[in-house]
């Protein structure tokens, strides 16, 4: 058998039929004879045949939408399987039925392949005319039924879309019901369609719209009877109902009058579905027709779709009517939102939130509480009350602890609370507010921003009541608005703090860079400068100790000595400021230090300024360098003097203080016990711009030659080194007060310090003096010899080693400069002490920026004397280091 054989067996004649005369069939075959035979068979039933001899020609002709395609599988270009696949894959031809014919592909698997490929039927050649025509008719019927189903689905879709479009813009419940029943009655073709609404107050059913035949038992707007009783069954069941004859249905109980009404109206078949929205039955959509009409599950599903649309529309209409009543409330909310986004004053926003809560909910008063995490309490941020008396009552409570009272519990639990009557509820504690204010219902909502609870919104009502769900939602919205403002305020404060911290850091960086520059300068010149000052001041001291110094030149020598001392002070200021100075902290009492400075300070400030000392007799002890402390006091007093050129009052005060955590954090120190030193003047004062820069290095408001700009910078640095803090309070015309806080320490045991007024003790020991500066070395030798010591001189380390090797006498002390050209002092000391273990060592240096100074600071056993020094100061240090002198000769002599 081949596909060249006839498609139809000629010996069989198909019966004449007339059901599908208008149908057009596309016949695809590459054999002319097969095309003619198939066409003849189809013509017996009036089918119109169109020919195609190849697969591609068939694909082209199929776009004309024939009613059926009879497709030969064996074609010269594309086989029928591929042609069928392409036809079914194209949207334009996918719905056309395809009947495959083949004389070659006759096996079961071939037929399966064709059907799986999309063919709607499969026959083998030669096919009997009856079979060909029967298959053709069956495929055309299937297509017609599919078309009718599609048309009905399209009509249903269009009806649903029409109702949806109408209901989407309709907010009148009566119009919603009318549009629904009209469309449903036309679509289902029933005698009557009715729309029943459930009365929210009593639950009764009322017919609000109907379409179709009149029903004398039903009047719009009246209580339902008869068929509507079936609708009542729908409401009771909460589900759909369908009956082909309600009069004979044992599941629907009807009274005799109602049965008579139905029989008279000619109704028997009934169907109804509930209109539900969010679980609430809003009404019933019902159909009525002649007895015997069967409503299928598909009918009920379609009716339910219309009911769902109607229910949503009905609910929307009700909500719209409520929304109209709340239009003013929404306007208020909108205005509040604009205020939140534009207002710079947070308190104004909080007051507006409270006012909105009162006006929108018909309340009497409202208050916004904000979190104060530093003190673990809630504080009022804004409030509103309808009358001033109530507003005054609300101010009685200014803070609520976490977990305490209604507000504190709401904050801690993060859950809202609603009281129908606060006067009767035991959870309410502020009885005075609700009784005198005539308040009853209460609502409290936590203010939540992200994961944080930032406050509480409290609303009080003048009557006993339960809040409706929409009112609670409105409160939640208001609470969210308030939470946004609180969080925004917190973020703004955090940002402000960050910026301030950044500015402080930048200022400290600039300050550190300036200090580094000053430190490099100070360290570079200090060594040589201090050598010069040592010689100048030391020689002045030796001159003043001679008997001849009592002549007229004494004043000049004393002036030179004082100038050298002042130059030394300036050098120490530079070194202290750059953190390269020597700090020798001691435990001392300010009340013991200040009186010793009184005479000096009075000479410095002059008689036109009244100096007053106001000590606290029980003031505690502090740890600081006494020399640097003196420098701090002198610098502050000099500044006060310059601020009072016409005279005034200068008060030095001491007292014990306790610095709490907030103040300590602000000052950058630890909380605890401190000793306060204050320097207060009645001078010209400073403006804010000057106050902001007074501790900057080189900043001064004095004229040229009258100030270095280092005084207060040095004061600030010394105070910081003592773990203290300095503040300034000043304003133009109001004077200035500097306040310094030193950490308070325990009182030491025994005697602190020594009597520096007493002259140094004499001695007879042998001292090896190693100094590369000739002037300093000669001064030290003469000064020590004047106190009885024997001094061996050396200009450098090599010479010192030679002297120690040559002179076998015991050498009790080595005095060596730290920095020398050939070998440093520490290396020399290590070499000599290894040879002479009994030898003590005293280091001197005009540049305290080397490693030895750091060692000296951490190891009190290392003896050190900074330059510039005087002969008396050197002799005192030597005596302290060697111990008490063996002899009791006079302590000082004049050469």
C-alpha positions in Angstrom: 0.0 0.0 0.0 1.4 3.5 -0.9 0.0 7.0 -0.6 -0.5 6.9 -4.4 -3.5 4.6 -3.9 -7.0 6.1 -3.9 -7.9 7.9 -0.7 -11.4 6.6 -0.8 -12.7 3.1 -1.8 -14.8 3.8 -4.9 -17.1 0.8 -4.4 -18.8 2.3 -1.5 -21.3 5.3 -1.8 -21.7 7.6 1.1 -25.2 8.6 2.2 -26.4 12.1 1.3 -26.3 14.6 4.3 -27.0 18.2 4.6 -25.7 19.2 8.0 -22.4 20.9 7.0 -23.0 22.2 3.4 -21.4 25.5 4.2 -18.1 23.9 5.5 -14.9 24.4 3.5 -12.3 21.6 3.6 -8.7 22.0 2.6 -7.6 18.7 0.9 -3.8 18.2 0.8 -2.5 15.4 -1.4 0.2 15.3 -4.1 -1.8 12.8 -6.3 -4.4 14.4 -8.6 -6.6 11.3 -8.5 -6.8 11.4 -4.7 -7.7 15.0 -4.7 -10.6 14.4 -7.2 -11.9 11.3 -5.3 -11.8 13.0 -1.9 -13.5 16.1 -3.4 -16.3 14.0 -4.9 -17.0 12.2 -1.6 -17.1 15.5 0.3 -19.4 17.0 -2.3 -22.0 14.4 -1.5 -22.7 16.3 1.8 -22.2 19.7 0.3 -18.7 20.4 1.6 -16.5 22.8 -0.5 -13.0 21.4 -1.2 -9.9 23.5 -1.7 -6.7 21.6 -3.0 -3.1 21.8 -2.0 -0.4 19.5 -3.5 2.5 20.3 -1.1 3.0 20.9 2.6 4.1 24.5 2.1 1.1 25.2 -0.1 -1.1 23.8 2.6 0.4 26.1 5.2 -0.2 29.1 3.0 -3.8 28.2 2.2 -4.6 27.4 5.9 -4.4 31.1 6.6 -7.8 31.5 4.8 -9.3 29.6 7.8 -10.9 26.5 6.3 -13.2 24.6 8.5 -11.3 21.3 8.3 -8.0 20.1 6.8 -7.6 16.5 5.3 -3.9 16.0 5.2 -2.0 13.3 3.4 1.0 12.3 5.4 3.3 11.4 2.5 4.1 14.7 0.7 7.0 15.7 -1.6 8.4 18.6 0.5 7.2 18.3 4.1 5.6 15.2 5.6 2.2 15.5 7.1 3.5 15.2 10.6 5.6 18.3 10.2 2.8 20.2 8.5 0.4 19.3 11.3 2.9 20.4 13.9 3.4 23.8 12.2 -0.4 24.3 11.9 -1.0 23.7 15.6 1.9 25.8 16.7 0.6 28.9 14.9 -2.2 30.8 16.8 -4.0 31.7 13.6 -4.4 28.0 12.5 -4.2 26.1 15.8 -8.0 25.8 16.1 -8.6 24.2 12.6 -9.2 20.4 12.9 -6.7 18.3 11.0 -7.5 14.7 9.7 -4.4 12.8 8.7 -4.6 10.1 5.9 -1.9 7.7 5.0 -1.4 4.5 3.0 2.3 4.2 4.1 2.1 5.1 7.8 -0.5 2.5 8.9 1.0 1.1 12.0 -0.4 1.8 15.5 2.7 3.8 16.4 2.3 5.9 13.2 -1.3 6.8 14.2 -0.1 7.6 17.8 2.6 9.8 16.3 0.1 11.7 14.2 -2.3 12.2 17.1 0.4 13.2 19.5 1.7 15.7 16.9 -1.7 17.6 17.0 -3.9 15.7 14.5 -7.5 15.6 15.5 -8.1 12.3 13.6 -6.1 9.7 11.7 -7.4 7.3 8.9 -5.5 4.9 6.7 -5.9 4.6 2.9 -8.1 3.5 1.3 -10.7 4.9 3.7 -14.4 4.1 3.3 -16.5 7.1 2.2 -18.8 6.6 5.2 -15.8 6.6 7.6 -14.3 9.7 6.0 -17.6 11.6 6.1 -18.4 10.5 9.6 -15.0 11.5 10.8 -15.4 14.8 9.0 -18.8 15.5 10.5 -17.5 14.6 14.0 -14.6 17.0 13.7 -16.8 19.8 12.5 -19.2 19.2 15.3 -16.4 19.4 17.9 -15.3 22.6 16.3 -18.8 24.0 16.4 -19.3 23.1 20.0 -15.9 24.6 20.9 -17.0 27.7 19.0 -20.3 27.9 20.9 -18.4 27.4 24.2 -15.9 30.0 23.3 -18.7 32.4 22.3 -20.5 31.8 25.6 -17.2 32.2 27.5 -16.6 35.4 25.5 -20.1 36.6 26.3 -19.6 35.8 30.0 -16.2 37.5 30.0 -17.7 40.6 28.3 -20.6 40.6 30.7 -18.3 40.4 33.7 -16.0 43.1 32.2 -19.1 45.3 31.5 -20.3 44.8 35.1 -16.8 45.4 36.4 -16.4 48.6 34.4 -19.7 49.9 35.5 -19.3 48.9 39.2 -15.7 50.3 39.3 -17.0 53.8 39.0 -20.4 53.4 40.8 -20.8 54.3 44.5 -24.6 54.1 44.6 -25.7 50.8 46.1 -29.0 50.9 44.1 -27.3 51.5 40.8 -24.8 48.7 41.6 -27.6 46.2 42.2 -29.6 47.3 39.1 -26.5 46.9 36.8 -25.8 43.4 38.2 -29.3 42.0 37.8 -29.8 43.4 34.3 -26.6 41.8 33.0 -27.2 38.5 34.8 -30.8 38.1 33.6 -29.7 38.7 30.0 -26.7 36.3 30.2 -28.6 33.4 31.8 -31.9 33.9 30.0 -34.0 33.3 33.0 -37.4 34.7 33.8 -36.3 36.8 36.7 -33.2 37.9 38.6 -33.3 39.6 42.0 -30.7 41.3 44.2 -31.4 41.2 48.0 -29.5 43.2 50.5 -29.0 42.3 54.2 -30.1 45.0 56.5 -27.0 45.6 58.8 -29.2 46.6 61.7 -31.7 43.8 61.8 -30.4 41.2 59.4 -33.6 41.1 57.3 -33.5 40.7 53.5 -34.8 43.5 51.3 -35.1 43.3 47.5 -33.2 46.4 46.1 -33.2 45.5 42.4 -34.9 43.0 40.0 -34.9 42.3 36.2 -37.2 40.1 34.1 -40.9 39.2 34.7 -42.8 41.0 37.4 -43.3 39.2 40.7 -46.4 40.3 42.5 -45.0 38.8 45.7 -41.9 41.1 45.6 -41.8 44.8 45.9 -38.6 46.8 45.9 -37.7 48.0 49.3 -40.1 45.7 51.2 -39.6 42.6 53.2 -39.3 39.5 50.9 -41.8 36.7 50.5 -42.0 33.4 48.5 -39.0 32.9 46.4 -37.1 35.3 48.6 -37.5 32.9 51.4 -35.1 30.7 49.4 -32.8 33.6 49.4 -33.1 33.6 53.2 -31.9 29.9 53.1 -28.8 31.1 51.2 -28.0 33.6 54.0 -28.6 30.9 56.6 -26.4 28.4 54.8 -23.7 30.9 53.9 -23.4 29.1 50.6 -25.1 28.6 47.2 -28.5 27.0 46.6 -30.0 25.4 43.5 -33.3 23.6 42.9 -35.0 22.5 39.7 -38.4 22.8 41.5 -38.4 24.5 44.9 -42.1 23.5 45.5 -41.1 19.9 45.5 -37.8 20.3 47.2 -38.0 18.7 50.7 -35.0 20.7 51.9 -36.7 24.1 51.5 -39.6 24.6 53.8 -42.3 27.0 52.5 -45.6 28.0 53.9 -48.8 27.5 51.9 -49.3 31.2 51.1 -45.8 31.4 49.8 -46.2 28.2 47.7 -49.3 29.7 46.2 -47.5 32.9 45.2 -44.7 30.8 43.5 -47.2 28.6 41.7 -49.2 31.7 40.5 -46.0 33.4 39.3 -44.9 30.3 37.4 -41.6 29.9 39.2 -40.1 26.6 40.2 -36.4 26.4 39.4 -34.4 28.6 41.7 -30.7 29.4 42.2 -29.0 31.8 44.6 -25.5 32.7 45.8 -24.5 34.9 48.7 -22.7 38.2 48.3 -19.8 38.0 50.8 -17.0 40.3 51.5 -14.3 39.6 54.2 -16.5 36.8 55.6 -19.6 39.0 55.9 -22.8 38.2 54.0 -24.0 41.4 52.4 -26.9 40.0 50.4 -28.1 37.4 47.8 -28.1 37.2 44.0 -31.0 35.0 42.9 -32.3 33.5 39.7 -35.9 32.2 39.1 -37.2 30.2 36.1 -39.9 27.7 35.1 -39.9 24.4 36.9 -37.5 21.8 35.5 -34.6 24.3 34.7 -31.5 22.7 36.0 -28.8 25.1 37.2 -25.4 23.3 36.9 -22.3 23.8 39.0 -20.9 25.9 36.1 -24.0 28.1 36.3 -23.6 28.5 40.0 -19.9 29.3 39.6 -20.6 32.0 37.0 -23.4 33.4 39.2 -20.9 33.5 42.1 -18.5 35.4 40.0 -21.1 38.1 39.4 -22.0 38.0 43.1 -18.4 38.6 44.0 -18.2 41.6 41.7 -21.5 42.9 43.2 -20.3 42.3 46.7 -17.1 44.2 46.2 -19.0 47.0 44.5 -21.6 47.1 47.3 -18.9 47.1 49.9 -17.0 49.9 48.0 -20.2 51.9 47.9 -20.7 51.6 51.6 -17.1 52.5 52.2 -17.3 55.4 49.9 -20.3 56.8 51.8 -18.3 56.4 55.0 -15.3 58.0 53.3 -17.3 61.0 52.3 -18.2 61.5 56.0 -14.5 61.3 56.8 -13.3 63.7 54.0 -12.4 66.4 56.5 -10.4 63.9 58.5 -8.4 62.9 55.5 -7.8 66.5 54.7 -6.5 67.0 58.2 -4.2 64.0 57.8 -2.9 65.4 54.5 -2.1 68.7 56.1 -0.4 66.9 59.0 1.8 65.0 56.5 2.8 68.2 54.7 3.6 69.7 58.1 5.8 66.8 59.1 7.9 67.0 55.9 8.3 70.8 56.0 8.3 71.9 59.7 11.6 72.6 61.3 10.1 72.7 64.8 9.5 69.1 66.1 7.3 70.3 69.0 5.0 72.0 66.5 4.6 68.7 64.7 3.9 66.8 67.9 1.2 69.3 68.9 -0.3 68.9 65.5 -0.4 65.1 65.8 -2.1 65.4 69.2 -4.6 68.0 67.8 -5.3 65.7 64.8 -6.1 62.8 67.1 -8.5 64.9 69.1 -10.3 66.3 66.0 -10.4 63.2 63.9 -11.6 60.8 66.7 -13.9 63.2 68.6 -11.6 63.0 71.7 -11.1 65.5 74.4 -7.3 65.5 74.8 -4.2 63.8 73.4 -0.5 63.7 74.2 2.7 62.5 72.5 5.3 60.9 74.8 8.9 60.6 73.6 11.6 58.3 74.8 14.5 59.7 77.0 16.9 56.7 77.0 19.5 58.5 79.1 17.1 58.5 82.1 14.9 55.5 81.2 11.7 57.6 81.2 9.1 59.0 78.7 8.7 62.7 78.5 5.9 64.7 76.8 6.8 66.1 73.4 3.5 67.6 72.4 -0.2 67.8 73.5 -3.6 69.2 72.7 -6.7 69.6 74.8 -10.1 71.1 74.0 -10.2 73.3 77.1 -7.4 75.0 79.1 -8.4 73.3 82.4 -7.9 69.9 81.0 -4.6 71.0 79.4 -3.4 72.1 82.8 -4.3 68.8 84.4 -2.2 67.0 81.8 0.9 68.9 82.9 0.9 67.2 86.3 3.0 64.3 85.1 6.2 65.4 83.3 7.9 62.0 83.2 6.9 58.3 83.3 9.4 55.5 84.0 9.6 52.5 81.7 7.0 49.9 82.6 5.2 52.3 85.1 1.6 53.5 84.6 -0.4 52.9 81.4 2.0 54.9 79.2 5.1 53.1 80.6 3.5 49.7 80.2 2.5 50.4 76.6 6.1 51.5 75.8 7.6 48.4 77.4 5.2 45.9 75.8 5.2 47.6 72.4 1.4 46.8 72.3 -1.5 49.2 72.1 -4.1 49.4 75.0 -7.7 50.5 74.8 -9.8 51.2 77.9 -13.6 51.6 77.5 -13.7 53.6 80.8 -10.4 54.6 82.5 -12.4 55.7 85.7 -13.5 52.1 86.2 -10.4 50.3 85.0 -7.9 49.3 87.7 -5.0 49.6 85.3 -5.4 53.4 85.1 -3.4 55.2 87.9 -3.8 58.9 87.3 -7.2 59.2 88.9 -7.1 63.0 89.3 -6.8 63.5 85.5 -9.8 61.4 84.6 -12.1 62.4 87.4 -11.5 66.1 87.4 -11.2 66.2 83.6 -14.4 64.2 83.1 -12.6 61.6 80.9 -13.5 58.0 80.3 -12.3 56.0 77.3 -8.5 55.8 76.6 -6.4 54.7 73.7 -2.6 54.3 73.8 -0.5 53.4 70.8 3.3 52.7 70.9 5.4 54.8 68.5 7.6 52.3 66.7 10.4 53.3 64.2 11.9 50.2 62.7 12.9 47.9 65.6 12.9 50.7 68.2 10.0 51.9 70.3 10.4 55.7 70.5 7.3 56.8 72.4 3.6 56.5 73.0 0.5 58.4 71.6 -2.2 58.8 74.3 -5.8 59.8 73.5 -8.5 60.5 76.0 -12.3 60.6 75.4 -15.1 62.3 77.3 -17.5 59.3 77.0 -17.4 55.5 77.6 -16.8 53.8 74.3 -15.1 51.1 72.3 -13.0 52.2 69.3 -14.0 50.9 65.9 -11.4 49.1 63.8 -11.1 52.1 61.4 -10.5 54.4 64.4 -7.7 52.1 65.6 -6.2 52.2 62.1 -6.3 55.9 62.1 -4.6 56.1 65.5 -1.9 53.8 64.1 -1.3 56.1 61.2 -1.0 59.1 63.6 1.3 57.1 65.8 3.5 56.3 62.8 3.6 59.9 61.8 4.8 60.9 65.3 7.3 58.0 65.3 8.8 59.3 62.1 9.2 62.8 63.6 10.9 61.4 66.7 13.2 59.2 64.8 14.0 62.0 62.4 14.8 64.3 65.3 17.0 61.6 66.8 18.8 61.1 63.5 19.3 64.8 63.2 20.8 65.0 66.6 23.1 62.0 65.9 24.1 63.7 62.6 24.7 67.0 64.4 26.8 65.2 67.0 28.8 63.4 64.3 29.5 66.6 62.6 30.6 68.3 65.8 32.8 65.3 66.6 34.2 65.5 63.1 34.9 69.2 63.6 36.6 68.5 66.9 38.7 65.7 65.3 39.7 68.0 62.5 40.6 70.7 65.0 42.6 68.3 67.1 44.4 67.1 63.9 45.3 70.7 63.0 46.3 71.3 66.6 48.5 68.1 66.6 50.2 69.2 63.4 50.9 72.6 64.9 52.2 71.0 68.0 54.4 68.7 65.9 55.8 71.7 64.1 56.4 73.5 67.5 57.9 70.4 68.9 60.4 70.1 66.1 61.3 73.7 66.5 61.6 73.5 70.3 63.6 70.3 70.2 65.9 71.7 67.6 66.9 74.9 69.5 66.4 73.8 73.1 69.8 72.1 73.5 72.0 75.0 72.4 69.6 77.6 73.9 69.6 76.0 77.3 73.3 75.7 77.3 73.5 79.5 76.8 70.9 80.2 79.4 72.7 77.9 81.9 75.9 79.9 81.5 74.2 83.3 81.6 72.0 82.5 84.7 74.7 80.6 86.4 77.3 83.3 86.1 74.8 85.9 87.3 74.3 83.7 90.4 78.0 83.4 91.1 78.4 87.2 90.6 75.6 87.9 93.0 77.1 85.7 95.7 80.4 87.6 95.7 80.8 90.4 98.3 81.6 93.0 95.6 78.2 92.3 94.0 76.6 94.6 96.5 77.9 97.6 94.5 76.0 99.6 91.8 76.3 96.8 89.3 74.2 94.4 91.3 70.9 95.7 89.8 72.2 95.1 86.3 73.4 91.5 87.1 70.1 90.7 88.8 68.2 92.0 85.7 70.3 89.8 83.4 69.6 86.8 85.7 65.8 87.6 85.7 65.9 87.9 81.9 67.7 84.5 81.6 65.1 83.0 84.0 62.3 84.3 81.8 64.0 83.0 78.7 64.2 79.6 80.4 60.5 79.8 81.2 59.7 80.5 77.5 61.8 77.5 76.5 60.0 75.3 79.1 56.7 76.6 77.7 57.7 75.5 74.2 58.8 72.1 75.4 55.7 71.6 77.6 53.4 72.6 74.7 55.2 70.2 72.3 55.1 67.4 75.0 58.9 67.3 75.1 59.2 68.9 78.5 60.0 67.1 81.7 57.1 66.3 83.9 57.9 65.3 87.6 54.4 64.7 89.1 54.0 64.8 92.9 51.0 64.4 95.2 50.2 67.9 96.5 47.5 70.1 97.9 46.5 73.3 96.1 45.9 75.1 99.5 49.6 74.6 100.3 50.9 75.7 96.9 48.8 78.8 96.3 49.8 80.8 99.4 53.5 80.4 98.6 52.8 82.1 95.2 50.8 85.0 96.6 53.7 87.4 97.0 55.0 86.6 93.5 51.5 87.0 92.0 50.9 90.3 93.8 54.1 91.8 92.4 53.1 90.5 88.9 49.6 92.0 88.8 50.3 95.3 90.6 48.5 97.2 93.3 45.5 98.3 91.1 44.2 94.7 91.2 42.7 93.1 94.3 44.0 89.5 94.7 41.7 87.2 96.8 42.3 83.6 97.7 39.1 81.6 98.6 40.2 78.1 99.5 38.1 75.2 100.6 39.7 74.1 103.9 38.9 70.5 103.2 40.1 70.5 99.6 41.5 67.1 98.4 44.9 66.2 97.0 46.0 66.0 93.3 48.9 64.6 91.3 50.8 67.0 89.1 54.2 68.6 88.4 54.5 71.4 91.0 56.7 73.5 88.6 54.2 73.1 85.8 51.3 73.8 88.2 53.0 77.1 89.1 53.3 77.8 85.4 49.6 77.2 84.9 48.7 79.6 87.7 51.1 82.3 86.6 49.9 82.2 83.0 46.2 82.4 84.0 46.9 85.3 86.4 49.0 87.2 83.8 46.1 86.9 81.3 43.7 88.1 84.0 45.9 91.1 84.7 46.1 92.0 81.1 42.3 91.9 80.9 42.0 94.5 83.7 44.2 97.4 82.7 42.2 99.8 84.9 42.1 97.5 87.9 39.6 95.0 89.2 39.3 91.9 91.3 41.0 88.5 90.8 39.8 85.5 92.8 41.6 82.2 93.1 39.4 79.5 94.5 39.7 75.8 95.4 37.0 73.2 96.2 36.0 69.6 95.9 33.5 68.6 93.2 31.8 65.4 92.0 31.5 65.3 88.2 28.5 63.2 87.0 28.4 61.1 83.8 26.7 63.6 81.5 29.1 66.4 82.4 32.1 64.1 82.3 31.1 62.9 78.8 30.8 66.4 77.6 34.2 67.3 79.1 35.9 64.2 77.8 36.9 63.0 81.3 35.9 60.2 83.6 33.1 60.7 86.1 34.2 60.9 89.7 35.8 63.0 92.4 37.8 66.1 91.4 39.5 69.1 92.9 38.5 72.4 91.2 40.8 75.3 90.8 39.1 78.5 89.5 40.7 81.8 88.4 38.0 84.5 88.1 38.5 88.1 87.0 36.3 91.2 86.4 38.0 92.1 83.2 36.8 92.9 79.7 35.7 89.3 78.9 35.7 87.5 75.6 33.3 87.0 72.8 32.4 83.5 71.4 34.8 83.7 68.5 37.7 84.4 70.9 36.7 81.7 73.4 36.7 79.2 70.6 40.4 79.8 69.8 42.0 80.8 73.1 43.8 77.4 73.5 45.2 77.4 70.0 49.0 77.8 69.8 50.2 81.2 68.7 46.7 82.7 69.0 46.7 86.0 70.9 44.6 89.1 71.2 47.5 91.2 72.5 49.4 93.6 70.4 52.8 92.9 68.8 55.5 92.1 71.3 53.0 91.7 74.2 52.2 88.0 73.8 53.5 84.8 72.3 50.2 83.1 72.0 51.6 80.1 73.9 50.5 80.8 77.4 47.0 79.2 77.4 48.1 76.5 74.9 50.7 75.5 77.5 48.1 75.6 80.3 45.8 73.3 78.3 48.6 70.9 77.6 49.8 70.7 81.2 46.2 70.2 82.5 45.7 67.4 80.0 49.0 65.8 81.1 47.6 65.7 84.6 44.4 64.0 83.4 42.4 67.1 84.1 40.1 69.4 82.1 39.9 73.1 81.7 36.9 75.2 80.8 36.3 78.9 80.2 33.2 81.0 80.9 33.3 84.5 79.6 31.4 87.3 77.8 32.2 90.8 76.9 31.9 93.1 79.9 31.3 90.2 82.2 34.8 89.0 83.0 36.3 85.6 82.6 36.5 82.5 84.8 38.8 79.6 84.1 37.9 76.4 85.8 40.3 73.4 86.1 39.4 70.0 87.3 42.2 67.7 88.6 41.4 64.1 89.6 41.3 63.8 93.4 43.7 61.3 95.0 44.3 59.9 98.5 46.3 62.0 100.9 50.0 60.8 101.0 51.7 59.6 104.2 54.6 61.6 105.6 56.1 64.9 104.3 55.6 65.9 100.8 58.3 68.0 99.1 61.2 69.8 100.7 62.3 73.2 101.7 63.7 74.7 98.5 64.5 78.0 100.3 67.4 76.4 102.2 70.7 76.5 100.5 72.3 73.3 99.2 74.5 71.3 101.6 78.3 71.3 101.1 80.4 68.2 100.3 83.9 66.9 99.8 83.3 64.2 97.2 85.2 63.8 93.9 83.0 64.5 90.8 83.8 63.8 87.2 82.1 66.5 85.0 81.8 65.6 81.3 80.3 68.4 79.1 81.1 69.3 75.6 80.1 73.0 76.1 83.1 74.9 77.6 80.9 77.5 79.2 78.6 75.1 80.9 81.4 72.9 82.0 83.4 75.8 83.6 80.3 77.1 85.3 79.5 73.6 86.8 83.1 73.2 88.0 83.3 76.6 89.7 79.8 76.2 91.2 80.5 72.7 92.7 84.0 73.8 93.9 82.4 76.7 95.7 80.4 74.1 97.7 83.6 72.1 98.6 83.5 69.4 95.9 86.6 68.3 93.9 85.8 68.4 90.2 87.6 66.6 87.4 86.7 68.1 84.0 86.4 66.3 80.6 85.2 67.7 77.3 84.0 64.4 75.9 83.7 60.7 76.6 87.2 59.7 75.5 88.8 62.3 77.8 86.6 61.2 80.7 87.7 57.5 80.2 91.3 58.6 80.1 90.9 60.6 83.4 89.2 57.7 85.1 92.0 55.4 84.0 94.7 57.8 85.1 93.3 59.1 88.4 92.8 56.1 90.8 91.1 58.1 93.5 87.5 57.1 94.3 85.1 59.1 92.1 81.8 59.2 93.8 79.7 60.9 91.0 79.7 61.1 87.2 77.9 64.2 85.8 77.5 63.8 82.0 75.7 65.5 79.2 73.3 63.2 77.4 74.2 64.2 73.9 77.9 64.5 73.0 79.8 64.3 69.7 81.9 61.1 70.2 79.8 59.0 72.6 76.6 59.7 74.4 76.2 60.0 78.1 74.4 56.7 78.7 77.2 54.8 76.8 79.9 56.5 78.8 78.1 55.8 82.1 77.8 52.2 81.3 81.5 51.9 80.6 82.6 53.7 83.8 80.1 52.1 86.2 81.3 48.7 85.0 84.9 49.8 86.2 83.7 51.7 89.3 80.4 50.1 90.5 80.3 52.6 93.5 80.0 55.6 91.1 76.7 57.3 90.9 75.5 59.0 87.7 73.7 62.3 87.1 72.6 63.1 83.5 72.1 66.7 82.3 70.6 67.8 79.0 69.3 70.8 77.3 67.2 68.7 74.9 64.9 66.3 76.7 63.6 64.7 73.5 65.8 61.7 73.4 65.4 58.1 74.6 67.0 58.7 78.0 64.2 61.1 78.9 61.6 58.5 78.2 63.6 56.1 80.4 63.9 58.7 83.1 60.1 59.3 83.1 59.4 55.6 83.6 62.4 54.8 85.9 62.7 57.1 89.0 66.1 55.5 89.7 67.7 57.4 86.8 68.9 60.8 88.1 68.4 63.7 85.7 68.8 67.5 85.8 67.4 69.5 82.8 69.1 72.6 81.5 69.2 75.5 82.2 70.3 75.0 85.8 72.0 77.2 88.3 75.1 76.3 90.4 72.9 76.1 93.5 70.4 73.9 91.7 73.2 71.6 90.5 74.7 71.4 94.0 71.3 70.6 95.6 70.7 67.8 93.0 74.2 66.4 93.7 73.7 66.4 97.4 70.3 64.7 97.1 71.9 62.0 94.9 75.0 61.4 97.1 73.1 61.5 100.4 73.7 63.5 103.6 77.1 65.2 103.8 79.6 63.8 106.3 80.6 67.2 107.6 78.4 70.0 109.0 80.3 72.9 107.5 78.3 76.0 106.4 76.1 75.2 103.5 77.1 78.0 101.3 80.1 80.3 101.0 80.9 83.4 98.9 84.1 83.1 97.0 
